Amino acid sequence: MYSKLLVGFFLGIFLWSCKNEDKTSPASTEPEITEKQEPAKAEEINGGLLLPDGFGAIVVTDGIGPSRHLAIRDNGDIYVKLRTETGRNGNMALRDTTGDGRADIFESWGDYPNDGNFGTEMRIHNGYFYFSSEQVIYRQKLTPGELLPEGSPEIILTDQYPKRWHNAKCLAFDTKGNMYVTFSAPTNACEDQNSQPGNVKGLSPCPLREELGSIWKFDENKLGQFQADGELFATGIRSVVGIAWNSEDDKLYAVQHGRDYLHNHAPHFYSKWEQAVLPSEEFMKIEKGDDFGWPFTYYDHFKNKKMLAPEYGGDGKKEAKEYKKPLMGFPAHWAPNDLLFYRGNQFPERYKKGAFIAFHGSTNRAPYSQAGYIVAFIPFENGKPKGEWEVFADGFTGIDTLKIVQDAKYRPMGLAEGPDGSLYISESKKGKIWRVNYGEDPSKFKETQLVEMEKRKSKPYLKTPDEKVDDLTLQ
């Protein structure tokens, strides 16, 4: 009975969202670009990336087509999840046979049906490829010495509910045989479908919180599972695409997409500027039983407080202290789409055990410049973030001011660590892949090598916009 009610709710909320969504700045759509893979070209320095002094980048490929996450095998082979809505062969394998760092073999693979553009995950774990479509998590045994696995994939988990916004199935694995899966929520604040524009109310209780807006734990080796076979691990988490197990403290971490449309839903409390700069994207340490407050709250990184959502009686001033706070907050709408804890030895000591985050970039900060579109780094010390986030890799946008998301040349998407400690970065529009290396003596690294990257925070796509000066409709 509950499943039928939930299906009906999905249909209703989809129709309501279509009616009320801001058509000029969709929160969950991306441009479709279809290109065949291209060999890498010797062109811009570092493939166009801007990096801290001492770092350099090689372009592994100029494009394999729209894609999501990637994984690197211990021999350096690269595996990427493609954005393929239908058909089969939704994965791509790349190999460098010449030793120059650039892929020269490209093989598509995946004997399974693709079911939507947001099939996202690609991980290598305990001798298997784990990858996801929108609705299903698969695994396939690695074949020693071969680029591609043999046979057909096994089905680990099937999502029984209809496809929806924020439907990416992203994975993390602990050291005890457990797999953690994101079941994100399709709405901003569990909106009542009968709400009027400008005075949106939230359902209470929210029927989505029972199974969505959460992270679930499953047996990584059990085939044919459904959500009911798992264990609810943590709730109140709107939408997560970047999730990782940190082996340093043996804990789960994630980066959450904060909600949208504070001004659209409650213009009497929030200005268009506040809608652009709030709420925070959240970097969370997640433990069993945690509740981070969705849909009743959002995180304000200016105040460092959990705030009551306007759909549930909030006014931009009322706190919600009973829910867990994140470790830190990032600027609004930057769309953190992957998280990686660095474990290698190639980079300087300050990067070891720290976290890299790929920010896909905003779609709905109008009338201000769209923002994000970088790879950030967060130093860690004693298992906790040390200081503020840093700009690690920049240069993806191609321009400084972006009126719409389509203005961005690239959108950072996936992160993976190579066997030699290099960092691989993918982007979603063309499927370009960079391999970042440190080319100097890491023991001689100095903080002064970060100065130029810190200055980049003044760019229109990284700074907090001035409410009047930076309003693009007034320029």
Secondary structure, DSSP 8 states (H G I E B T S, - for coil): -HHHHHHHHHHHHHHHHHHHS-TTS-SS---------B---S-SGGGG-B--TTEEEEEEESB-SSEEEEEE-TTS-EEEEE---SSS--EEEEE-SSSSSS--EEEEE--S----TT---EEEETTEEEEE-SSEEEEEE--TT-SS--S--EEEEE--S---SS----EEE-SSSEEEEEE--SSSS-B-TT-BTTB--B-SS-GGGGTSSEEEEEETT-SSEEGGGSEEEEE----EEEEEEETTTTEEEEEE-----HHHH-TTT--HHHHHH-S-EEEEEE-TT-B--TTTEEEETTTTEEEE-GGGT--SS-B-TTS---SEEE-TT--EEEEEE---SSS-GGGTT-EEEEE---S--TTS-----SEEEE-EETTEE-S--EEEEB--SSSS--SSGGG-S--EEEEEE-TTS-EEEEESSS--EEEEEE-S-GGG--GGGGHHHHHGGGSTTTS---TTTT-GGG-
